[in-house]
Amino acid sequence: MELTGSQIRQLRSLCNSLKPTVTIGRAGVEAVVEAADASLEAHELVKCSVQNNSGLDARDAAIALSRLTHSEVVQVIGHKFSLYRETSRDDVEKIKLV
């Protein structure tokens, strides 16, 4: 799913109030794939952070994690990035994109 510019802007505004729920550390991106996948399924929009000792750049980590979870990178700022994927669950309130 390719996001349009207005959809990315909408998701960025929603990301401002989020706190990072997935943290990438020394173990790398592969260690947090299950946690990120579960968070995306439950919330659709997830903010992640990359620790200094991980040895990864935030943009590289965002691209790698988005490929592994089949999600879209919304934004990368400093050591934090946000991912979006529409959930398949019916009990979760879905984000209505413009």
Gaussian input, Z-matrix of N, CA and C with variables (Angstrom, degrees):
# hf/3-21g

backbone

0 1
 N
 C     1     B1
 C     2     B2     1     A1
 N     3     B3     2     A2     1     D1
 C     4     B4     3     A3     2     D2
 C     5     B5     4     A4     3     D3
 N     6     B6     5     A5     4     D4
 C     7     B7     6     A6     5     D5
 C     8     B8     7     A7     6     D6
 N     9     B9     8     A8     7     D7
 C    10    B10     9     A9     8     D8
 C    11    B11    10    A10     9     D9
 N    12    B12    11    A11    10    D10
 C    13    B13    12    A12    11    D11
 C    14    B14    13    A13    12    D12
 N    15    B15    14    A14    13    D13
 C    16    B16    15    A15    14    D14
 C    17    B17    16    A16    15    D15
 N    18    B18    17    A17    16    D16
 C    19    B19    18    A18    17    D17
 C    20    B20    19    A19    18    D18
 N    21    B21    20    A20    19    D19
 C    22    B22    21    A21    20    D20
 C    23    B23    22    A22    21    D21
 N    24    B24    23    A23    22    D22
 C    25    B25    24    A24    23    D23
 C    26    B26    25    A25    24    D24
 N    27    B27    26    A26    25    D25
 C    28    B28    27    A27    26    D26
 C    29    B29    28    A28    27    D27
 N    30    B30    29    A29    28    D28
 C    31    B31    30    A30    29    D29
 C    32    B32    31    A31    30    D30
 N    33    B33    32    A32    31    D31
 C    34    B34    33    A33    32    D32
 C    35    B35    34    A34    33    D33
 N    36    B36    35    A35    34    D34
 C    37    B37    36    A36    35    D35
 C    38    B38    37    A37    36    D36
 N    39    B39    38    A38    37    D37
 C    40    B40    39    A39    38    D38
 C    41    B41    40    A40    39    D39
 N    42    B42    41    A41    40    D40
 C    43    B43    42    A42    41    D41
 C    44    B44    43    A43    42    D42
 N    45    B45    44    A44    43    D43
 C    46    B46    45    A45    44    D44
 C    47    B47    46    A46    45    D45
 N    48    B48    47    A47    46    D46
 C    49    B49    48    A48    47    D47
 C    50    B50    49    A49    48    D48
 N    51    B51    50    A50    49    D49
 C    52    B52    51    A51    50    D50
 C    53    B53    52    A52    51    D51
 N    54    B54    53    A53    52    D52
 C    55    B55    54    A54    53    D53
 C    56    B56    55    A55    54    D54
 N    57    B57    56    A56    55    D55
 C    58    B58    57    A57    56    D56
 C    59    B59    58    A58    57    D57
 N    60    B60    59    A59    58    D58
 C    61    B61    60    A60    59    D59
 C    62    B62    61    A61    60    D60
 N    63    B63    62    A62    61    D61
 C    64    B64    63    A63    62    D62
 C    65    B65    64    A64    63    D63
 N    66    B66    65    A65    64    D64
 C    67    B67    66    A66    65    D65
 C    68    B68    67    A67    66    D66
 N    69    B69    68    A68    67    D67
 C    70    B70    69    A69    68    D68
 C    71    B71    70    A70    69    D69
 N    72    B72    71    A71    70    D70
 C    73    B73    72    A72    71    D71
 C    74    B74    73    A73    72    D72
 N    75    B75    74    A74    73    D73
 C    76    B76    75    A75    74    D74
 C    77    B77    76    A76    75    D75
 N    78    B78    77    A77    76    D76
 C    79    B79    78    A78    77    D77
 C    80    B80    79    A79    78    D78
 N    81    B81    80    A80    79    D79
 C    82    B82    81    A81    80    D80
 C    83    B83    82    A82    81    D81
 N    84    B84    83    A83    82    D82
 C    85    B85    84    A84    83    D83
 C    86    B86    85    A85    84    D84
 N    87    B87    86    A86    85    D85
 C    88    B88    87    A87    86    D86
 C    89    B89    88    A88    87    D87
 N    90    B90    89    A89    88    D88
 C    91    B91    90    A90    89    D89
 C    92    B92    91    A91    90    D90
 N    93    B93    92    A92    91    D91
 C    94    B94    93    A93    92    D92
 C    95    B95    94    A94    93    D93
 N    96    B96    95    A95    94    D94
 C    97    B97    96    A96    95    D95
 C    98    B98    97    A97    96    D96
 N    99    B99    98    A98    97    D97
 C   100   B100    99    A99    98    D98
 C   101   B101   100   A100    99    D99
 N   102   B102   101   A101   100   D100
 C   103   B103   102   A102   101   D101
 C   104   B104   103   A103   102   D102
 N   105   B105   104   A104   103   D103
 C   106   B106   105   A105   104   D104
 C   107   B107   106   A106   105   D105
 N   108   B108   107   A107   106   D106
 C   109   B109   108   A108   107   D107
 C   110   B110   109   A109   108   D108
 N   111   B111   110   A110   109   D109
 C   112   B112   111   A111   110   D110
 C   113   B113   112   A112   111   D111
 N   114   B114   113   A113   112   D112
 C   115   B115   114   A114   113   D113
 C   116   B116   115   A115   114   D114
 N   117   B117   116   A116   115   D115
 C   118   B118   117   A117   116   D116
 C   119   B119   118   A118   117   D117
 N   120   B120   119   A119   118   D118
 C   121   B121   120   A120   119   D119
 C   122   B122   121   A121   120   D120
 N   123   B123   122   A122   121   D121
 C   124   B124   123   A123   122   D122
 C   125   B125   124   A124   123   D123
 N   126   B126   125   A125   124   D124
 C   127   B127   126   A126   125   D125
 C   128   B128   127   A127   126   D126
 N   129   B129   128   A128   127   D127
 C   130   B130   129   A129   128   D128
 C   131   B131   130   A130   129   D129
 N   132   B132   131   A131   130   D130
 C   133   B133   132   A132   131   D131
 C   134   B134   133   A133   132   D132
 N   135   B135   134   A134   133   D133
 C   136   B136   135   A135   134   D134
 C   137   B137   136   A136   135   D135
 N   138   B138   137   A137   136   D136
 C   139   B139   138   A138   137   D137
 C   140   B140   139   A139   138   D138
 N   141   B141   140   A140   139   D139
 C   142   B142   141   A141   140   D140
 C   143   B143   142   A142   141   D141
 N   144   B144   143   A143   142   D142
 C   145   B145   144   A144   143   D143
 C   146   B146   145   A145   144   D144
 N   147   B147   146   A146   145   D145
 C   148   B148   147   A147   146   D146
 C   149   B149   148   A148   147   D147
 N   150   B150   149   A149   148   D148
 C   151   B151   150   A150   149   D149
 C   152   B152   151   A151   150   D150
 N   153   B153   152   A152   151   D151
 C   154   B154   153   A153   152   D152
 C   155   B155   154   A154   153   D153
 N   156   B156   155   A155   154   D154
 C   157   B157   156   A156   155   D155
 C   158   B158   157   A157   156   D156
 N   159   B159   158   A158   157   D157
 C   160   B160   159   A159   158   D158
 C   161   B161   160   A160   159   D159
 N   162   B162   161   A161   160   D160
 C   163   B163   162   A162   161   D161
 C   164   B164   163   A163   162   D162
 N   165   B165   164   A164   163   D163
 C   166   B166   165   A165   164   D164
 C   167   B167   166   A166   165   D165
 N   168   B168   167   A167   166   D166
 C   169   B169   168   A168   167   D167
 C   170   B170   169   A169   168   D168
 N   171   B171   170   A170   169   D169
 C   172   B172   171   A171   170   D170
 C   173   B173   172   A172   171   D171
 N   174   B174   173   A173   172   D172
 C   175   B175   174   A174   173   D173
 C   176   B176   175   A175   174   D174
 N   177   B177   176   A176   175   D175
 C   178   B178   177   A177   176   D176
 C   179   B179   178   A178   177   D177
 N   180   B180   179   A179   178   D178
 C   181   B181   180   A180   179   D179
 C   182   B182   181   A181   180   D180
 N   183   B183   182   A182   181   D181
 C   184   B184   183   A183   182   D182
 C   185   B185   184   A184   183   D183
 N   186   B186   185   A185   184   D184
 C   187   B187   186   A186   185   D185
 C   188   B188   187   A187   186   D186
 N   189   B189   188   A188   187   D187
 C   190   B190   189   A189   188   D188
 C   191   B191   190   A190   189   D189
 N   192   B192   191   A191   190   D190
 C   193   B193   192   A192   191   D191
 C   194   B194   193   A193   192   D192
 N   195   B195   194   A194   193   D193
 C   196   B196   195   A195   194   D194
 C   197   B197   196   A196   195   D195
 N   198   B198   197   A197   196   D196
 C   199   B199   198   A198   197   D197
 C   200   B200   199   A199   198   D198
 N   201   B201   200   A200   199   D199
 C   202   B202   201   A201   200   D200
 C   203   B203   202   A202   201   D201
 N   204   B204   203   A203   202   D202
 C   205   B205   204   A204   203   D203
 C   206   B206   205   A205   204   D204
 N   207   B207   206   A206   205   D205
 C   208   B208   207   A207   206   D206
 C   209   B209   208   A208   207   D207
 N   210   B210   209   A209   208   D208
 C   211   B211   210   A210   209   D209
 C   212   B212   211   A211   210   D210
 N   213   B213   212   A212   211   D211
 C   214   B214   213   A213   212   D212
 C   215   B215   214   A214   213   D213
 N   216   B216   215   A215   214   D214
 C   217   B217   216   A216   215   D215
 C   218   B218   217   A217   216   D216
 N   219   B219   218   A218   217   D217
 C   220   B220   219   A219   218   D218
 C   221   B221   220   A220   219   D219
 N   222   B222   221   A221   220   D220
 C   223   B223   222   A222   221   D221
 C   224   B224   223   A223   222   D222
 N   225   B225   224   A224   223   D223
 C   226   B226   225   A225   224   D224
 C   227   B227   226   A226   225   D225
 N   228   B228   227   A227   226   D226
 C   229   B229   228   A228   227   D227
 C   230   B230   229   A229   228   D228
 N   231   B231   230   A230   229   D229
 C   232   B232   231   A231   230   D230
 C   233   B233   232   A232   231   D231
 N   234   B234   233   A233   232   D232
 C   235   B235   234   A234   233   D233
 C   236   B236   235   A235   234   D234
 N   237   B237   236   A236   235   D235
 C   238   B238   237   A237   236   D236
 C   239   B239   238   A238   237   D237
 N   240   B240   239   A239   238   D238
 C   241   B241   240   A240   239   D239
 C   242   B242   241   A241   240   D240
 N   243   B243   242   A242   241   D241
 C   244   B244   243   A243   242   D242
 C   245   B245   244   A244   243   D243
 N   246   B246   245   A245   244   D244
 C   247   B247   246   A246   245   D245
 C   248   B248   247   A247   246   D246
 N   249   B249   248   A248   247   D247
 C   250   B250   249   A249   248   D248
 C   251   B251   250   A250   249   D249
 N   252   B252   251   A251   250   D250
 C   253   B253   252   A252   251   D251
 C   254   B254   253   A253   252   D252
 N   255   B255   254   A254   253   D253
 C   256   B256   255   A255   254   D254
 C   257   B257   256   A256   255   D255
 N   258   B258   257   A257   256   D256
 C   259   B259   258   A258   257   D257
 C   260   B260   259   A259   258   D258
 N   261   B261   260   A260   259   D259
 C   262   B262   261   A261   260   D260
 C   263   B263   262   A262   261   D261
 N   264   B264   263   A263   262   D262
 C   265   B265   264   A264   263   D263
 C   266   B266   265   A265   264   D264
 N   267   B267   266   A266   265   D265
 C   268   B268   267   A267   266   D266
 C   269   B269   268   A268   267   D267
 N   270   B270   269   A269   268   D268
 C   271   B271   270   A270   269   D269
 C   272   B272   271   A271   270   D270
 N   273   B273   272   A272   271   D271
 C   274   B274   273   A273   272   D272
 C   275   B275   274   A274   273   D273
 N   276   B276   275   A275   274   D274
 C   277   B277   276   A276   275   D275
 C   278   B278   277   A277   276   D276
 N   279   B279   278   A278   277   D277
 C   280   B280   279   A279   278   D278
 C   281   B281   280   A280   279   D279
 N   282   B282   281   A281   280   D280
 C   283   B283   282   A282   281   D281
 C   284   B284   283   A283   282   D282
 N   285   B285   284   A284   283   D283
 C   286   B286   285   A285   284   D284
 C   287   B287   286   A286   285   D285
 N   288   B288   287   A287   286   D286
 C   289   B289   288   A288   287   D287
 C   290   B290   289   A289   288   D288
 N   291   B291   290   A290   289   D289
 C   292   B292   291   A291   290   D290
 C   293   B293   292   A292   291   D291

   B1=1.4505
   B2=1.5227
   B3=1.2970
   B4=1.4536
   B5=1.5314
   B6=1.3284
   B7=1.4603
   B8=1.5278
   B9=1.3295
   B10=1.4574
   B11=1.5218
   B12=1.3113
   B13=1.4576
   B14=1.5199
   B15=1.3254
   B16=1.4678
   B17=1.5332
   B18=1.3208
   B19=1.4589
   B20=1.5281
   B21=1.3252
   B22=1.4699
   B23=1.5217
   B24=1.3220
   B25=1.4649
   B26=1.5207
   B27=1.3192
   B28=1.4600
   B29=1.5370
   B30=1.3211
   B31=1.4614
   B32=1.5278
   B33=1.3328
   B34=1.4708
   B35=1.5188
   B36=1.3217
   B37=1.4587
   B38=1.5289
   B39=1.3146
   B40=1.4604
   B41=1.5340
   B42=1.3271
   B43=1.4735
   B44=1.5250
   B45=1.3073
   B46=1.4680
   B47=1.5150
   B48=1.3081
   B49=1.4590
   B50=1.5289
   B51=1.3177
   B52=1.4683
   B53=1.5226
   B54=1.3179
   B55=1.4554
   B56=1.5242
   B57=1.3239
   B58=1.4702
   B59=1.5330
   B60=1.3305
   B61=1.4573
   B62=1.5222
   B63=1.3221
   B64=1.4611
   B65=1.5230
   B66=1.3335
   B67=1.4575
   B68=1.5205
   B69=1.3278
   B70=1.4594
   B71=1.5159
   B72=1.3022
   B73=1.4575
   B74=1.5099
   B75=1.3226
   B76=1.4565
   B77=1.5253
   B78=1.3300
   B79=1.4701
   B80=1.5246
   B81=1.3175
   B82=1.4594
   B83=1.5157
   B84=1.3141
   B85=1.4634
   B86=1.5301
   B87=1.3295
   B88=1.4543
   B89=1.5266
   B90=1.3324
   B91=1.4609
   B92=1.5274
   B93=1.3234
   B94=1.4730
   B95=1.5282
   B96=1.3189
   B97=1.4699
   B98=1.5241
   B99=1.3193
   B100=1.4679
   B101=1.5207
   B102=1.3414
   B103=1.4642
   B104=1.5225
   B105=1.3226
   B106=1.4629
   B107=1.5199
   B108=1.3305
   B109=1.4553
   B110=1.5274
   B111=1.3256
   B112=1.4683
   B113=1.5297
   B114=1.3297
   B115=1.4679
   B116=1.5148
   B117=1.3254
   B118=1.4685
   B119=1.5243
   B120=1.3102
   B121=1.4604
   B122=1.5288
   B123=1.3280
   B124=1.4594
   B125=1.5272
   B126=1.3392
   B127=1.4654
   B128=1.5268
   B129=1.3139
   B130=1.4635
   B131=1.5290
   B132=1.3101
   B133=1.4626
   B134=1.5243
   B135=1.3408
   B136=1.4569
   B137=1.5187
   B138=1.3316
   B139=1.4579
   B140=1.5259
   B141=1.3214
   B142=1.4607
   B143=1.5251
   B144=1.3253
   B145=1.4612
   B146=1.5227
   B147=1.3360
   B148=1.4560
   B149=1.5190
   B150=1.3298
   B151=1.4579
   B152=1.5213
   B153=1.3293
   B154=1.4648
   B155=1.5226
   B156=1.3418
   B157=1.4578
   B158=1.5280
   B159=1.3165
   B160=1.4599
   B161=1.5253
   B162=1.3080
   B163=1.4591
   B164=1.5137
   B165=1.3314
   B166=1.4600
   B167=1.5127
   B168=1.3027
   B169=1.4546
   B170=1.5298
   B171=1.3174
   B172=1.4688
   B173=1.5264
   B174=1.3171
   B175=1.4641
   B176=1.5291
   B177=1.3346
   B178=1.4608
   B179=1.5283
   B180=1.3264
   B181=1.4599
   B182=1.5268
   B183=1.3371
   B184=1.4668
   B185=1.5285
   B186=1.3108
   B187=1.4686
   B188=1.5205
   B189=1.3250
   B190=1.4670
   B191=1.5258
   B192=1.3295
   B193=1.4631
   B194=1.5281
   B195=1.3235
   B196=1.4700
   B197=1.5244
   B198=1.3236
   B199=1.4694
   B200=1.5230
   B201=1.3277
   B202=1.4626
   B203=1.5345
   B204=1.3335
   B205=1.4670
   B206=1.5252
   B207=1.3152
   B208=1.4689
   B209=1.5287
   B210=1.3239
   B211=1.4626
   B212=1.5252
   B213=1.3300
   B214=1.4626
   B215=1.5220
   B216=1.3236
   B217=1.4613
   B218=1.5220
   B219=1.3334
   B220=1.4600
   B221=1.5203
   B222=1.3369
   B223=1.4587
   B224=1.5139
   B225=1.3330
   B226=1.4623
   B227=1.5169
   B228=1.3340
   B229=1.4666
   B230=1.5185
   B231=1.3128
   B232=1.4588
   B233=1.5041
   B234=1.3392
   B235=1.4600
   B236=1.5261
   B237=1.3289
   B238=1.4638
   B239=1.5265
   B240=1.3355
   B241=1.4576
   B242=1.5162
   B243=1.3281
   B244=1.4608
   B245=1.5175
   B246=1.3329
   B247=1.4531
   B248=1.5207
   B249=1.3416
   B250=1.4628
   B251=1.5257
   B252=1.3197
   B253=1.4592
   B254=1.5174
   B255=1.3219
   B256=1.4629
   B257=1.5236
   B258=1.3105
   B259=1.4585
   B260=1.5200
   B261=1.3092
   B262=1.4580
   B263=1.5266
   B264=1.3345
   B265=1.4612
   B266=1.5275
   B267=1.3382
   B268=1.4584
   B269=1.5258
   B270=1.3417
   B271=1.4599
   B272=1.5233
   B273=1.3232
   B274=1.4709
   B275=1.5259
   B276=1.3364
   B277=1.4600
   B278=1.5237
   B279=1.3251
   B280=1.4593
   B281=1.5235
   B282=1.3232
   B283=1.4620
   B284=1.5173
   B285=1.3175
   B286=1.4506
   B287=1.5230
   B288=1.3244
   B289=1.4676
   B290=1.5250
   B291=1.3123
   B292=1.4552
   B293=1.5054
   A1=108.59
   A2=116.45
   A3=121.88
   A4=108.87
   A5=116.39
   A6=121.26
   A7=110.28
   A8=116.59
   A9=121.42
   A10=109.27
   A11=116.78
   A12=121.86
   A13=113.11
   A14=117.01
   A15=119.61
   A16=111.36
   A17=117.22
   A18=120.35
   A19=111.03
   A20=116.61
   A21=120.77
   A22=110.41
   A23=117.76
   A24=120.83
   A25=111.44
   A26=116.72
   A27=121.18
   A28=110.37
   A29=117.15
   A30=120.75
   A31=111.74
   A32=117.37
   A33=120.50
   A34=111.20
   A35=117.05
   A36=119.62
   A37=110.44
   A38=117.78
   A39=121.11
   A40=111.62
   A41=116.87
   A42=121.86
   A43=112.83
   A44=117.24
   A45=120.10
   A46=112.73
   A47=118.00
   A48=120.65
   A49=113.30
   A50=117.76
   A51=120.96
   A52=111.72
   A53=115.13
   A54=121.93
   A55=107.41
   A56=118.39
   A57=119.89
   A58=111.62
   A59=115.79
   A60=120.78
   A61=111.89
   A62=117.12
   A63=121.96
   A64=107.58
   A65=116.20
   A66=120.87
   A67=109.28
   A68=115.59
   A69=121.58
   A70=107.93
   A71=116.19
   A72=121.95
   A73=111.95
   A74=115.20
   A75=122.53
   A76=112.26
   A77=118.16
   A78=122.04
   A79=112.70
   A80=117.52
   A81=121.09
   A82=114.15
   A83=114.48
   A84=122.69
   A85=111.26
   A86=117.34
   A87=121.19
   A88=112.28
   A89=117.34
   A90=121.61
   A91=113.13
   A92=117.81
   A93=120.46
   A94=113.17
   A95=117.73
   A96=120.04
   A97=111.35
   A98=117.71
   A99=120.21
   A100=111.95
   A101=116.71
   A102=120.32
   A103=110.95
   A104=117.18
   A105=121.07
   A106=110.70
   A107=116.68
   A108=120.94
   A109=111.00
   A110=116.50
   A111=120.59
   A112=111.07
   A113=117.28
   A114=120.68
   A115=111.87
   A116=116.68
   A117=120.23
   A118=110.95
   A119=116.76
   A120=120.40
   A121=111.02
   A122=116.72
   A123=120.72
   A124=113.18
   A125=117.82
   A126=120.24
   A127=115.37
   A128=119.31
   A129=126.22
   A130=113.50
   A131=118.82
   A132=122.78
   A133=108.22
   A134=116.62
   A135=121.46
   A136=109.66
   A137=115.41
   A138=120.75
   A139=107.79
   A140=116.42
   A141=122.90
   A142=109.04
   A143=115.79
   A144=119.80
   A145=109.25
   A146=114.94
   A147=122.29
   A148=107.83
   A149=116.59
   A150=120.45
   A151=110.37
   A152=115.29
   A153=120.63
   A154=112.47
   A155=117.82
   A156=120.13
   A157=113.52
   A158=118.34
   A159=120.94
   A160=111.84
   A161=117.12
   A162=120.69
   A163=113.55
   A164=117.32
   A165=122.13
   A166=111.44
   A167=115.62
   A168=122.41
   A169=106.67
   A170=117.70
   A171=121.48
   A172=111.25
   A173=118.40
   A174=120.79
   A175=110.65
   A176=117.23
   A177=120.41
   A178=111.06
   A179=116.58
   A180=120.89
   A181=110.59
   A182=117.10
   A183=121.21
   A184=110.91
   A185=116.69
   A186=120.31
   A187=110.70
   A188=116.60
   A189=120.25
   A190=111.29
   A191=117.17
   A192=120.81
   A193=111.44
   A194=117.04
   A195=119.24
   A196=111.04
   A197=117.22
   A198=119.81
   A199=111.10
   A200=116.22
   A201=120.37
   A202=112.57
   A203=117.55
   A204=121.23
   A205=112.38
   A206=118.05
   A207=123.40
   A208=110.66
   A209=115.91
   A210=121.96
   A211=109.63
   A212=115.72
   A213=122.34
   A214=109.96
   A215=116.79
   A216=121.59
   A217=107.69
   A218=116.27
   A219=121.14
   A220=109.97
   A221=117.10
   A222=120.43
   A223=110.11
   A224=114.90
   A225=122.76
   A226=106.83
   A227=116.45
   A228=121.78
   A229=108.02
   A230=116.97
   A231=121.10
   A232=111.57
   A233=116.60
   A234=122.44
   A235=111.93
   A236=117.50
   A237=121.23
   A238=110.05
   A239=114.63
   A240=120.33
   A241=109.33
   A242=115.67
   A243=121.39
   A244=109.78
   A245=115.36
   A246=122.97
   A247=110.07
   A248=116.57
   A249=121.97
   A250=109.28
   A251=115.21
   A252=122.18
   A253=107.71
   A254=115.95
   A255=119.59
   A256=109.33
   A257=115.74
   A258=120.84
   A259=110.88
   A260=115.01
   A261=119.69
   A262=111.12
   A263=116.97
   A264=121.45
   A265=110.51
   A266=115.88
   A267=121.08
   A268=112.68
   A269=117.62
   A270=121.15
   A271=113.47
   A272=117.75
   A273=122.11
   A274=108.89
   A275=115.27
   A276=119.31
   A277=108.31
   A278=116.06
   A279=121.50
   A280=111.05
   A281=115.23
   A282=121.54
   A283=107.53
   A284=116.47
   A285=121.09
   A286=108.71
   A287=115.92
   A288=120.62
   A289=110.07
   A290=115.25
   A291=122.24
   A292=110.34
   D1=120.57
   D2=179.36
   D3=-95.46
   D4=126.33
   D5=-179.13
   D6=-86.18
   D7=142.11
   D8=175.97
   D9=-84.34
   D10=170.32
   D11=180.00
   D12=-61.07
   D13=-41.70
   D14=179.96
   D15=-69.46
   D16=-33.92
   D17=176.94
   D18=-67.61
   D19=-40.11
   D20=177.51
   D21=-63.95
   D22=-42.48
   D23=177.53
   D24=-61.75
   D25=-41.34
   D26=178.43
   D27=-62.83
   D28=-45.21
   D29=-179.65
   D30=-68.06
   D31=-35.97
   D32=176.69
   D33=-61.34
   D34=-40.15
   D35=179.95
   D36=-66.84
   D37=-33.99
   D38=177.45
   D39=-71.93
   D40=-27.43
   D41=-178.91
   D42=-71.39
   D43=-24.76
   D44=-174.71
   D45=-56.79
   D46=-36.80
   D47=-175.92
   D48=-89.05
   D49=-5.77
   D50=-177.68
   D51=-80.99
   D52=148.99
   D53=171.53
   D54=-104.91
   D55=149.04
   D56=-179.70
   D57=-60.84
   D58=129.18
   D59=178.85
   D60=-107.42
   D61=-16.97
   D62=178.99
   D63=-122.06
   D64=127.56
   D65=-179.38
   D66=-119.20
   D67=126.27
   D68=178.74
   D69=-97.20
   D70=121.20
   D71=-177.59
   D72=-116.01
   D73=-148.62
   D74=-175.87
   D75=-62.91
   D76=-30.06
   D77=-177.63
   D78=-70.76
   D79=-17.78
   D80=176.18
   D81=93.22
   D82=-174.83
   D83=-174.65
   D84=-68.66
   D85=-37.95
   D86=-176.15
   D87=-60.51
   D88=-27.39
   D89=-178.05
   D90=-73.17
   D91=-19.82
   D92=-175.47
   D93=-113.14
   D94=9.40
   D95=-177.20
   D96=-61.46
   D97=-45.34
   D98=-179.23
   D99=-64.28
   D100=-41.75
   D101=179.25
   D102=-65.47
   D103=-42.60
   D104=179.19
   D105=-65.41
   D106=-40.62
   D107=179.68
   D108=-63.42
   D109=-42.16
   D110=178.54
   D111=-66.29
   D112=-39.99
   D113=178.46
   D114=-66.17
   D115=-40.83
   D116=177.96
   D117=-64.96
   D118=-38.05
   D119=179.66
   D120=-68.20
   D121=-32.42
   D122=-177.97
   D123=-86.35
   D124=-30.07
   D125=-171.73
   D126=-125.24
   D127=-15.56
   D128=-177.32
   D129=72.08
   D130=-36.75
   D131=-177.97
   D132=-123.53
   D133=122.85
   D134=-173.97
   D135=-131.53
   D136=135.28
   D137=174.76
   D138=-102.01
   D139=134.46
   D140=-177.88
   D141=-123.33
   D142=154.85
   D143=175.94
   D144=-129.21
   D145=152.07
   D146=179.73
   D147=-115.85
   D148=122.44
   D149=179.69
   D150=-76.26
   D151=155.01
   D152=-178.91
   D153=-62.01
   D154=-34.61
   D155=-175.98
   D156=-79.65
   D157=1.57
   D158=-178.74
   D159=-76.23
   D160=-25.93
   D161=-178.44
   D162=78.19
   D163=9.72
   D164=-179.39
   D165=-108.71
   D166=149.03
   D167=170.69
   D168=-83.22
   D169=145.09
   D170=-177.28
   D171=-61.13
   D172=-39.18
   D173=-179.20
   D174=-66.66
   D175=-42.68
   D176=178.49
   D177=-64.19
   D178=-41.17
   D179=178.40
   D180=-64.58
   D181=-40.26
   D182=179.71
   D183=-63.63
   D184=-43.99
   D185=179.96
   D186=-65.67
   D187=-43.76
   D188=-179.58
   D189=-64.08
   D190=-45.23
   D191=-178.78
   D192=-68.82
   D193=-35.18
   D194=178.59
   D195=-67.07
   D196=-35.54
   D197=177.20
   D198=-67.93
   D199=-41.75
   D200=-177.22
   D201=-71.48
   D202=-27.88
   D203=-179.01
   D204=-104.12
   D205=1.07
   D206=-179.56
   D207=57.02
   D208=48.51
   D209=-179.50
   D210=-122.82
   D211=178.17
   D212=-179.75
   D213=-111.74
   D214=139.32
   D215=174.72
   D216=-78.65
   D217=125.18
   D218=-179.61
   D219=-91.52
   D220=-49.39
   D221=179.10
   D222=-159.41
   D223=156.10
   D224=174.87
   D225=-130.94
   D226=121.15
   D227=177.92
   D228=-135.14
   D229=117.18
   D230=178.83
   D231=61.29
   D232=-121.30
   D233=179.64
   D234=-99.29
   D235=11.93
   D236=-177.56
   D237=-122.25
   D238=149.94
   D239=175.12
   D240=-148.46
   D241=161.21
   D242=-178.10
   D243=-124.77
   D244=143.17
   D245=178.76
   D246=-123.60
   D247=149.30
   D248=177.86
   D249=-132.54
   D250=137.54
   D251=170.88
   D252=-152.78
   D253=131.70
   D254=178.75
   D255=-67.15
   D256=135.57
   D257=-177.77
   D258=-82.46
   D259=155.20
   D260=176.41
   D261=-99.37
   D262=-2.63
   D263=-179.09
   D264=-79.35
   D265=143.80
   D266=179.25
   D267=-89.44
   D268=-19.91
   D269=-177.59
   D270=-85.94
   D271=2.89
   D272=-179.30
   D273=-106.87
   D274=135.89
   D275=176.80
   D276=-72.66
   D277=119.88
   D278=-174.92
   D279=-85.31
   D280=148.51
   D281=176.22
   D282=-78.34
   D283=125.67
   D284=179.16
   D285=-90.07
   D286=108.01
   D287=-179.01
   D288=-83.81
   D289=146.93
   D290=-179.00
   D291=-76.04

